[in-house]
Amino acid sequence: MRGNNSSLSRLEFRLLNLLVVRQNRVVKFDELISHTWGNLGGMDRQGLYVFISRLRNKIEYISEDGPRIICIRDLGYLLRIHLD
């Protein structure tokens, strides 16, 4: 990112992986939580928001046309990837 390496935590990677697999489609909050934290439990939407914010900081400013994580109110998130 901007000439610097950035690493993802295991949970950030799992979260991003699901968003990439479902790119340009909404993934519901509960599915993101279940997929990412599984049986670990204890995660809620506010906690998910924190992880999404971290991911945004790491991936969204790669370029102007880079991927964007978008919140769809009361539903979930989607990873918008512009294809040329």
WOLIN-V530207 format. One record per residue. N is the residue number from 1. RES is the residue in one small letter. NEAR is the number of other ideal C-beta (glycine too) atoms within 10 Angstrom. Layout:
n:res:near
N:RES:NEAR
N:RES:NEAR
This chain:
n:res:near
1:m:13
2:r:7
3:g:4
4:n:5
5:n:5
6:s:10
7:s:7
8:l:15
9:s:11
10:r:8
11:l:14
12:e:17
13:f:13
14:r:17
15:l:25
16:l:20
17:n:13
18:l:17
19:l:25
20:v:11
21:v:11
22:r:16
23:q:13
24:n:13
25:r:11
26:v:15
27:v:20
28:k:12
29:f:18
30:d:11
31:e:13
32:l:22
33:i:21
34:s:14
35:h:15
36:t:21
37:w:17
38:g:10
39:n:5
40:l:9
41:g:8
42:g:7
43:m:17
44:d:9
45:r:12
46:q:7
47:g:13
48:l:19
49:y:13
50:v:10
51:f:20
52:i:20
53:s:11
54:r:15
55:l:21
56:r:14
57:n:11
58:k:15
59:i:19
60:e:13
61:y:11
62:i:12
63:s:10
64:e:6
65:d:10
66:g:13
67:p:20
68:r:13
69:i:17
70:i:14
71:c:13
72:i:12
73:r:5
74:d:6
75:l:11
76:g:21
77:y:22
78:l:18
79:l:21
80:r:14
81:i:13
82:h:11
83:l:6
84:d:3
